[in-house]
Every structure is written in structure tokens, then in C-alpha cells.
Amino acid sequence: MKLLIIGSGAAGSTAAQFARKANRQAEITVLGNEPYSEYSKCGLPYVIGGAIPNFDELIEFPKSWFQHFKINLKLENEAYDIDPEGKIVKSVSLEDAGEEEHQYDALIIATGASSWIPKIKGAFLEEGRLKEGIFTLRTMDDAKQILKRVEKGKRAMIVGSGLIGMEMAEALSRRGMKIYVRLRTHMLTGMIDEDMAAPVQKGAEELGIHFIPRVTVSEIGGEGKVKYVVLKNLDTEEESEYPADLVIISAGSKARVEVAEKAKCQIGSTGGIVIDKECKTSVKDIYAAGDCTEYPDFVTGKPSLIGLGSIGVKQGRTAGMNAVGRKEEMPRGILNNRTTELFGLEISAVGPTMRGLKRAGIEPIVGKFSGTTLPHYFPGKKVITVKVMADPKDGRIIAAQIVGEEEVHQRINVFATAILREMTLKDFMQLETCYAPPAAPTLDCMTLATDAALMRWRRR
């Protein structure tokens, strides 16, 4: 059989890997529109910031890996049309403009996403390109261009205070730049709630990051290249001008579904390709995986765009194995289990934020506790804050957020397991957590936050 995969990122390369494991005879071809084989996009800010020495370190599946497993990798090759009846994909070489046709028995679309750029006065040149000094961060080439600019500039404006925006703020700050962040509401809005974000913002400010609250960008000025950014206050409409040598726009992303639309694949309300548990699209023998897809949220059931590499890899495995005849299924929804480290703090969350829950009509029961990672008497203990949210109807745990200096990431995995198994607050309280003075307290902060929520739920 012939398996064709459009996209050589995390989802596409994982699909190829597991398709080959499941079927040693299949003819597998991967089309990638970048000059690089599969690399960690999540690692890009850390090369810019200097934590990782060079971009080559981010390559996870080199070309030799594809050759070893007899997978035909075609880089700098853009698919632009799909004929689902004839099972043909048309592509063009980005090197020499040569066109090709690729026959398939099964097709996986893993085209990823692109950065969403709001309409800002002065952001674009007449030919439609971004003005010199304005960047988004999506690809390795984006990161390389940003790093070149950093070496010439002293001041940067971050437009967007989400995860990538904050990772870039820290990275550029470590490169010696003065950083301003446009803040509409609070930082990390899609990741954690405002109360949990407060200590993270404090840590950023201690590092020298300047937050400008309740503003939007009305203009990016400069002839041909960035010189200044004009911000407008959302409450007073007063405008202020800030000098800038570099602007990072991190205002969200949109699924790349153009080629999927050519095949008449169903596109959902979020703008992503609709897939089922087997990662099948609405078109026979066409699968999809990664950031170009949408999938239901485990808690709310509402469609959600995929934006995490961990989920893209899980979908890639599922799509790759099913495309060659094996039977794999995704869970009924995504937990959206997420984590990072910023400004000396570890930040993790699973499930919807408070705003996401309220949008779904859920007013959760909340328990919150701040304690330490070790008993109060043991040296080296670190402060950690745990917030847990439960469904008011049955006390089922539906979300959690944790912020602390250490020991955060694996604790959120415990809550992810609880949500997946639909544990109630009472169920969670029966969990035994380990204890030893140099390792863990007798009552973990997870337990104490859950106990606070349980008491509130019982009072209802």
C-alpha cells in the first residue's frame, strides 16, 4: 500500500514512524515544506535565549532516520491540491518550482498551523510582507531571523502574553534586551487563571520585564523597519509611544487547512479539520493529525484546536497506525495537559481555565492551597500553590493549576489521571501520597487543595 503524509512536523513524522512499525511493507512518503526534517518547535525560544547552544540540537528525526526506515522524505515540497476520487496529491518544489503528482491509498494531513497576525497599522509593507523587525515565531527560519535581529537591537515589544510570548520575553531578556509586553487582561490567559498568574508576573517584573496593562496595539511605526509601537489604552483610549527595535507578534494561531479544503474535508467551528477517534476526516481514506485539527475537550465536549506537541504526537501515532490497517483510538477528548518554566517558576495546568469552564456553563467548585514541597522543618523546601476545580453537580475533578519553584510538573500529571478516570474530590482524598522528610510532606498540597474544594462542595 501507498501512504502519503503531508507535513513533516511532530504529527506527520510520528505518523510515519508508527505506520512503519505497524506495516513493514508499506510505501511511505512524507512531504515537508521546510528545508529541515522534524525538529522541536517548542525548543526554538530556548536557542534564542541561549539555554540550547544551536538550532541543530533541535533536530529530532534527521534525514538519515527516514532513510534507515525506508521512508521517502521530500523536503521543501508544498502540497497544493488533493483529488480524493483519483487519490492524487499535487505538490510543487520550493527549490525549483517543479511539480509532482503523488498517488496514495491512504493520506494523512498534518499541515500544522500558522501564526495569526492582527491588522495593525504600519505592520505590513506594500508587498504584503511584515515590516523589517516584526516577527512571528513558528519555524526554525523565523527563530534564526529573530536571533540575527536581537544582536542588533536593544528594545523589544511582545504583542501577546500567552505561552510563546512569555517564553520569548524571557529569552530576549536573557539576551540583554529591554522588554515591554502588551497586556490586554493578564498573562498566560489561555493557560492559567489571573490569580495563579500573579506570582509569575511578579517573577517576570523582577527579571526586568515591563508589562503595559489594558492596552492594544494601534500602530507600528518606522520607514521600512520598526522604530516605535503605539499602544492604546482600552479604558481611556489614550495613546502612548514606545521605541522598539524588535516586535514579536504572538497573538494566536490558525489551522492550515487550505489543502484539506481542496479535498472537501469537513472544517469545524474552530477552523480546524474535524476528525474522529481514529483521526479519520470526513473523506474516505484521509486522516489528519496535529495543529491543523480540532478535537473535543474532555471536560466540556466543545471542539478545541490542537496546539500542543504532546497531543499532535498522540494523534500522529493514531493516524499512522490506522492508515496502514491497525486499530488505534484517541480518548473521547483532550485533557489539554500543559506545562512550562518561566521566570524561576514552574507552571502547569490541566483542563479548562475558569473562563473556559464558565463559557461552557460550568460554575466550578474551587479549592486552593499554598504550602511547601517538603515538611515545614526540612531545609530546602519550596513554596507551591495548587488550585483544583470540580463539577458542582457531582464533585468530579475537571481542572487543576499549579505554580511553584519545583515539583510542579508531575503533580499536574496526577490531576490529569484523575480527570481522565473521572475521579471525584472524595475519590482523590482516598489517594495515598508518599512521605519522607527529605522528599515529601505528610499531606501533599494536592490533597489539601482538594480537601478545601470537597468541604465547599459538601456545604452546597
C-alpha positions as CSV (number, residue, x, y, z in Angstrom):
1,M,0.0,0.0,0.0
2,K,1.0,3.6,-0.5
3,L,0.8,6.0,2.5
4,L,1.3,9.7,1.8
5,I,1.8,12.2,4.7
6,I,1.5,15.9,4.1
7,G,3.6,17.6,6.8
8,S,7.0,16.6,8.4
9,G,6.5,18.1,11.8
10,A,5.8,16.3,15.1
11,A,2.4,14.9,14.0
12,G,3.5,13.9,10.5
13,S,6.8,12.4,11.4
14,T,5.3,10.5,14.3
15,A,2.6,9.2,11.9
16,A,5.4,7.9,9.6
17,Q,7.2,6.3,12.5
18,F,4.3,4.3,13.8
19,A,3.0,3.5,10.3
20,R,6.3,1.9,9.6
21,K,6.2,0.0,12.9
22,A,2.8,-1.3,12.1
23,N,3.5,-2.1,8.4
24,R,7.0,-3.0,7.2
25,Q,6.0,-3.3,3.6
26,A,4.1,0.0,3.1
27,E,5.5,2.6,0.7
28,I,5.6,5.7,2.9
29,T,6.2,9.2,1.6
30,V,6.4,12.4,3.7
31,L,6.1,15.9,2.1
32,G,7.6,18.7,4.2
33,N,7.5,22.4,3.2
34,E,10.6,23.4,5.3
35,P,14.3,22.6,4.5
36,Y,14.6,20.7,7.8
37,S,13.5,17.3,8.9
38,E,11.4,17.0,12.1
39,Y,12.6,19.3,14.8
40,S,11.3,20.6,18.2
41,K,9.4,23.9,17.5
42,C,8.9,24.1,21.3
43,G,12.7,24.4,21.7
44,L,13.1,27.5,19.5
45,P,12.8,30.1,22.3
46,Y,15.5,28.3,24.2
47,V,18.0,28.6,21.4
48,I,17.2,32.3,21.1
49,G,17.7,32.7,24.8
50,G,20.9,30.7,24.8
51,A,19.8,27.8,27.0
52,I,20.3,25.5,24.0
53,P,23.6,26.2,22.1
54,N,22.4,25.9,18.5
55,F,19.5,25.0,16.3
56,D,20.9,21.7,15.1
57,E,20.3,20.4,18.6
58,L,16.6,20.6,18.0
59,I,16.6,18.1,15.1
60,E,14.7,15.0,16.5
61,F,14.4,12.9,13.3
62,P,17.4,13.6,10.9
63,K,17.2,12.7,7.3
64,S,19.2,9.6,8.0
65,W,16.5,8.3,10.3
66,F,13.9,8.4,7.4
67,Q,16.4,6.7,5.1
68,H,17.1,3.9,7.6
69,F,13.4,3.1,7.9
70,K,12.9,3.4,4.1
71,I,10.6,6.4,4.4
72,N,10.8,8.7,1.4
73,L,11.2,12.3,2.8
74,K,10.7,15.1,0.4
75,L,11.6,18.5,1.9
76,E,10.8,22.0,0.6
77,N,7.8,20.4,-1.1
78,E,4.4,22.1,-0.8
79,A,1.2,20.1,-1.4
80,Y,-1.4,22.4,-3.0
81,D,-4.2,20.1,-4.3
82,I,-5.9,16.8,-3.4
83,D,-8.1,14.7,-5.7
84,P,-9.9,12.4,-3.3
85,E,-11.6,10.5,-6.1
86,G,-8.4,9.7,-8.0
87,K,-6.4,9.6,-4.8
88,I,-3.8,12.0,-6.1
89,V,-1.9,14.8,-4.3
90,K,-0.2,17.6,-6.3
91,S,2.8,19.3,-4.9
92,V,5.4,21.9,-6.0
93,S,9.1,22.0,-5.2
94,L,10.0,25.2,-3.4
95,E,13.6,24.9,-4.7
96,D,13.0,24.7,-8.5
97,A,9.1,25.1,-8.9
98,G,8.9,21.6,-10.3
99,E,5.5,19.9,-10.0
100,E,4.8,16.3,-8.9
101,E,1.8,14.1,-8.6
102,H,1.7,11.5,-5.7
103,Q,-0.7,8.5,-5.8
104,Y,-1.9,7.3,-2.4
105,D,-4.0,4.5,-0.9
106,A,-4.2,6.4,2.5
107,L,-3.4,10.0,3.1
108,I,-2.6,11.8,6.4
109,I,-2.8,15.6,6.5
110,A,-0.5,17.1,9.1
111,T,-0.1,20.6,7.8
112,G,0.1,22.3,11.2
113,A,-0.9,25.9,11.9
114,S,0.4,29.4,11.0
115,S,0.6,32.5,13.2
116,W,-2.4,34.8,13.3
117,I,-1.4,38.4,12.8
118,P,-4.0,41.1,13.7
119,K,-4.5,44.0,11.4
120,I,-2.2,46.7,12.8
121,K,-1.5,50.0,11.1
122,G,2.1,50.0,9.8
123,A,2.8,46.3,10.3
124,F,3.0,45.4,6.6
125,L,4.9,46.7,3.7
126,E,3.1,47.3,0.4
127,E,4.0,43.9,-1.0
128,G,2.3,42.2,2.0
129,R,5.5,41.3,3.9
130,L,5.9,42.2,7.6
131,K,8.0,45.3,8.1
132,E,11.7,44.7,9.0
133,G,11.9,43.9,12.7
134,I,8.5,42.4,13.1
135,F,8.4,38.7,13.6
136,T,6.2,35.7,14.5
137,L,7.7,32.5,15.8
138,R,6.5,29.4,14.1
139,T,9.5,27.9,12.2
140,M,13.3,27.5,12.6
141,D,13.8,30.1,9.9
142,D,11.7,32.6,12.0
143,A,13.9,31.9,15.0
144,K,17.1,32.3,13.1
145,Q,15.9,35.7,11.8
146,I,14.9,36.8,15.2
147,L,18.3,35.9,16.6
148,K,20.0,38.0,14.0
149,R,17.8,40.9,14.8
150,V,18.5,40.5,18.6
151,E,22.2,41.0,18.0
152,K,21.4,44.5,16.5
153,G,18.6,45.7,18.8
154,K,18.2,46.8,22.4
155,R,14.4,47.1,22.9
156,A,11.6,44.6,22.1
157,M,7.8,44.8,22.3
158,I,5.9,41.5,22.8
159,V,2.4,41.6,21.3
160,G,0.6,38.8,23.1
161,S,1.1,37.5,26.6
162,G,0.4,33.8,26.0
163,L,2.9,31.0,26.4
164,I,5.1,31.7,23.4
165,G,5.0,35.4,24.0
166,M,6.2,34.9,27.6
167,E,8.9,32.4,26.6
168,M,10.1,34.9,24.1
169,A,10.0,37.7,26.7
170,E,12.3,35.7,29.0
171,A,14.6,34.6,26.1
172,L,15.1,38.1,24.8
173,S,15.6,39.5,28.3
174,R,18.4,36.9,28.9
175,R,20.0,38.3,25.7
176,G,20.1,41.7,27.3
177,M,17.2,43.4,25.7
178,K,14.7,45.7,27.4
179,I,11.3,44.0,27.1
180,Y,7.8,45.5,27.0
181,V,4.7,43.3,27.0
182,R,1.3,44.4,25.7
183,L,-1.1,43.1,28.3
184,R,-4.9,43.1,27.5
185,T,-6.0,41.2,30.6
186,H,-3.5,39.0,32.4
187,M,-0.5,37.0,31.3
188,L,-0.9,33.3,30.2
189,T,-4.7,33.8,29.8
190,G,-5.1,30.5,27.8
191,M,-3.0,28.6,30.3
192,I,-3.9,29.7,33.9
193,D,-6.3,32.0,35.8
194,E,-5.4,35.5,36.8
195,D,-4.9,34.6,40.5
196,M,-2.4,31.9,39.5
197,A,-0.6,34.2,37.0
198,A,0.1,36.9,39.6
199,P,3.3,35.3,41.1
200,V,4.5,34.6,37.6
201,Q,4.1,38.2,36.6
202,K,5.9,39.3,39.7
203,G,8.8,37.0,38.8
204,A,8.9,38.5,35.3
205,E,8.9,42.0,36.7
206,E,11.8,41.1,39.0
207,L,13.7,40.0,35.9
208,G,13.1,43.4,34.3
209,I,10.1,42.7,32.1
210,H,7.8,45.7,31.7
211,F,4.0,45.0,31.4
212,I,1.7,47.6,30.0
213,P,-1.8,46.7,31.1
214,R,-5.2,47.2,29.4
215,V,-3.7,48.2,26.0
216,T,-3.9,47.2,22.4
217,V,-1.5,48.0,19.5
218,S,-2.8,50.8,17.2
219,E,0.3,51.3,15.1
220,I,3.9,50.1,14.4
221,G,5.9,53.0,13.1
222,G,9.1,53.4,11.1
223,E,10.0,53.8,7.5
224,G,10.6,50.2,6.2
225,K,11.7,48.9,9.6
226,V,10.4,49.1,13.2
227,K,11.2,52.3,15.1
228,Y,8.3,52.5,17.6
229,V,5.0,51.0,18.7
230,V,1.9,52.9,19.6
231,L,-0.3,51.4,22.3
232,K,-3.9,52.5,23.0
233,N,-5.4,52.2,26.5
234,L,-8.7,50.1,26.3
235,D,-10.3,52.2,29.0
236,T,-9.3,55.8,28.3
237,E,-8.3,55.4,24.5
238,E,-5.2,57.4,25.4
239,E,-2.2,56.5,23.2
240,S,1.4,56.1,24.2
241,E,4.5,55.6,22.0
242,Y,7.3,53.1,22.9
243,P,10.6,52.9,21.0
244,A,11.3,49.4,19.7
245,D,13.9,47.7,17.5
246,L,12.1,44.3,17.5
247,V,8.4,43.3,17.7
248,I,7.3,39.8,18.4
249,I,3.6,39.1,17.4
250,S,2.3,36.2,19.5
251,A,-1.4,36.7,19.2
252,G,-2.5,33.1,18.5
253,S,-2.5,30.7,15.5
254,K,-4.9,29.4,12.9
255,A,-5.0,25.9,11.5
256,R,-3.6,25.4,8.0
257,V,-6.5,23.7,6.2
258,E,-6.2,25.0,2.7
259,V,-5.2,21.7,1.2
260,A,-7.7,19.8,3.3
261,E,-10.5,22.1,1.9
262,K,-9.4,21.1,-1.6
263,A,-10.3,17.5,-0.7
264,K,-13.7,18.7,0.8
265,C,-12.7,17.6,4.3
266,Q,-15.1,19.0,6.9
267,I,-13.8,22.1,8.7
268,G,-15.1,22.7,12.2
269,S,-16.3,25.8,14.1
270,T,-12.7,26.5,15.4
271,G,-11.3,26.4,11.8
272,G,-9.6,23.1,12.3
273,I,-10.2,19.8,10.4
274,V,-12.8,17.7,12.1
275,I,-11.6,14.2,13.0
276,D,-13.0,11.2,14.9
277,K,-11.3,8.9,17.5
278,E,-9.4,7.2,14.8
279,C,-8.2,10.5,13.3
280,K,-10.3,10.0,10.2
281,T,-11.6,13.0,8.4
282,S,-15.0,13.2,6.7
283,V,-13.4,12.0,3.5
284,K,-12.7,8.3,2.9
285,D,-9.1,7.2,3.4
286,I,-8.0,10.6,4.5
287,Y,-6.7,11.1,8.1
288,A,-5.5,14.3,9.9
289,A,-3.3,15.0,12.9
290,G,-1.7,17.9,14.8
291,D,-2.3,21.6,14.9
292,C,-4.4,21.6,11.7
293,T,-7.2,19.6,13.5
294,E,-9.9,20.2,16.1
295,Y,-11.0,17.7,18.7
296,P,-13.5,17.8,21.6
297,D,-12.4,19.0,25.0
298,F,-12.6,16.1,27.5
299,V,-14.4,18.1,30.1
300,T,-16.7,20.4,28.1
301,G,-17.2,18.4,25.0
302,K,-16.7,21.5,22.9
303,P,-14.4,21.4,19.9
304,S,-10.9,22.7,20.6
305,L,-8.0,23.5,18.3
306,I,-4.9,21.3,18.9
307,G,-2.0,23.4,20.0
308,L,0.3,21.1,22.0
309,G,3.0,18.9,20.6
310,S,2.1,16.1,23.0
311,I,-1.4,15.9,21.6
312,G,-0.1,16.2,18.0
313,V,2.3,13.2,18.6
314,K,-0.6,11.2,20.1
315,Q,-2.7,11.9,17.1
316,G,0.1,11.2,14.7
317,R,0.6,7.7,16.3
318,T,-3.2,7.1,16.0
319,A,-3.4,8.3,12.4
320,G,-0.3,6.5,11.3
321,M,-1.3,3.1,12.6
322,N,-4.9,3.3,11.4
323,A,-3.8,4.5,7.9
324,V,-1.9,1.2,7.4
325,G,-4.6,-1.1,8.8
326,R,-4.1,-1.2,12.6
327,K,-6.8,-0.2,15.1
328,E,-5.9,2.7,17.4
329,E,-8.2,5.2,19.1
330,M,-7.8,8.6,20.8
331,P,-9.6,9.2,24.1
332,R,-13.0,10.8,23.8
333,G,-11.5,14.3,24.3
334,I,-8.3,16.1,25.0
335,L,-7.2,17.0,28.6
336,N,-5.0,19.8,27.4
337,N,-2.3,19.0,29.9
338,R,0.3,21.8,29.7
339,T,3.4,23.0,31.4
340,T,6.3,25.4,31.2
341,E,9.0,27.1,33.3
342,L,9.2,30.9,33.3
343,F,11.0,33.5,35.4
344,G,12.1,31.0,38.0
345,L,8.8,29.3,38.4
346,E,7.2,26.0,37.1
347,I,3.7,26.4,35.8
348,S,1.4,23.6,35.0
349,A,-2.3,23.1,34.3
350,V,-4.8,20.6,33.0
351,G,-8.4,21.0,31.9
352,P,-10.1,24.3,31.0
353,T,-9.4,27.6,32.8
354,M,-12.1,29.3,34.9
355,R,-13.1,31.4,31.9
356,G,-13.3,28.3,29.7
357,L,-15.5,26.5,32.2
358,K,-17.8,29.4,32.6
359,R,-18.2,29.7,28.8
360,A,-19.3,26.1,28.9
361,G,-21.9,26.9,31.5
362,I,-20.0,25.4,34.4
363,E,-19.5,27.4,37.7
364,P,-16.9,25.1,39.3
365,I,-16.3,24.4,43.0
366,V,-12.7,25.7,43.7
367,G,-10.2,24.6,46.3
368,K,-6.8,26.3,46.6
369,F,-3.9,25.8,48.9
370,S,-0.4,27.2,49.2
371,G,2.2,25.1,51.1
372,T,5.6,23.7,50.6
373,T,7.2,20.8,48.8
374,L,8.8,19.4,52.0
375,P,7.8,19.5,55.7
376,H,8.0,22.9,57.3
377,Y,11.0,21.9,59.3
378,F,13.1,20.5,56.5
379,P,15.7,22.7,54.7
380,G,15.3,23.3,51.0
381,K,11.5,23.4,50.9
382,K,9.9,25.5,48.2
383,V,6.5,27.2,48.1
384,I,3.9,25.6,45.8
385,T,0.3,26.7,45.1
386,V,-2.4,24.2,43.9
387,K,-5.8,25.1,42.6
388,V,-8.3,22.4,41.8
389,M,-11.8,22.8,40.2
390,A,-14.7,20.4,40.4
391,D,-18.1,20.0,38.8
392,P,-20.7,21.3,41.3
393,K,-23.2,18.6,40.3
394,D,-21.2,15.5,41.3
395,G,-17.9,16.8,42.7
396,R,-15.9,15.3,39.7
397,I,-12.5,16.9,39.3
398,I,-12.4,18.8,36.0
399,A,-9.4,21.1,36.1
400,A,-6.3,22.0,38.1
401,Q,-3.5,24.5,38.1
402,I,-0.2,24.5,39.9
403,V,2.6,27.2,40.3
404,G,5.8,26.8,42.3
405,E,9.5,26.8,42.2
406,E,9.8,23.0,41.8
407,E,8.0,19.6,41.9
408,V,5.1,21.0,39.8
409,H,5.0,19.1,36.5
410,Q,4.5,15.5,37.9
411,R,1.8,16.7,40.3
412,I,-0.3,18.0,37.4
413,N,0.0,14.6,35.8
414,V,-1.7,13.2,38.9
415,F,-4.6,15.5,38.3
416,A,-4.7,14.6,34.6
417,T,-5.0,11.0,35.5
418,A,-7.8,11.9,38.0
419,I,-9.7,13.8,35.3
420,L,-9.3,11.0,32.7
421,R,-10.6,8.4,35.2
422,E,-13.4,10.9,36.2
423,M,-12.5,10.8,39.9
424,T,-14.5,12.9,42.3
425,L,-13.0,15.0,45.1
426,K,-13.9,12.3,47.5
427,D,-12.1,9.7,45.4
428,F,-9.0,11.8,45.2
429,M,-9.0,12.2,49.0
430,Q,-8.6,8.4,49.3
431,L,-5.3,8.6,47.3
432,E,-2.2,7.8,49.3
433,T,0.7,10.1,48.6
434,C,4.2,9.1,49.7
435,Y,6.0,10.8,52.6
436,A,9.6,11.2,53.8
437,P,11.0,14.4,55.3
438,P,13.7,15.0,52.6
439,A,11.2,14.1,49.8
440,A,7.6,15.0,50.5
441,P,5.3,16.3,53.2
442,T,2.8,14.0,55.1
443,L,-0.1,15.8,53.4
444,D,0.6,16.9,49.9
445,C,-0.6,20.3,48.7
446,M,-2.7,18.5,46.1
447,T,-4.5,16.7,48.9
448,L,-5.1,19.9,50.9
449,A,-6.4,21.9,47.9
450,T,-8.7,19.0,47.1
451,D,-9.9,18.9,50.7
452,A,-10.7,22.6,50.6
453,A,-12.8,22.0,47.4
454,L,-14.5,19.0,49.0
455,M,-15.6,20.9,52.1
456,R,-17.1,23.6,49.8
457,W,-18.9,21.1,47.7
458,R,-20.3,19.4,50.8
459,R,-21.6,22.7,52.1
460,R,-23.6,23.1,48.9
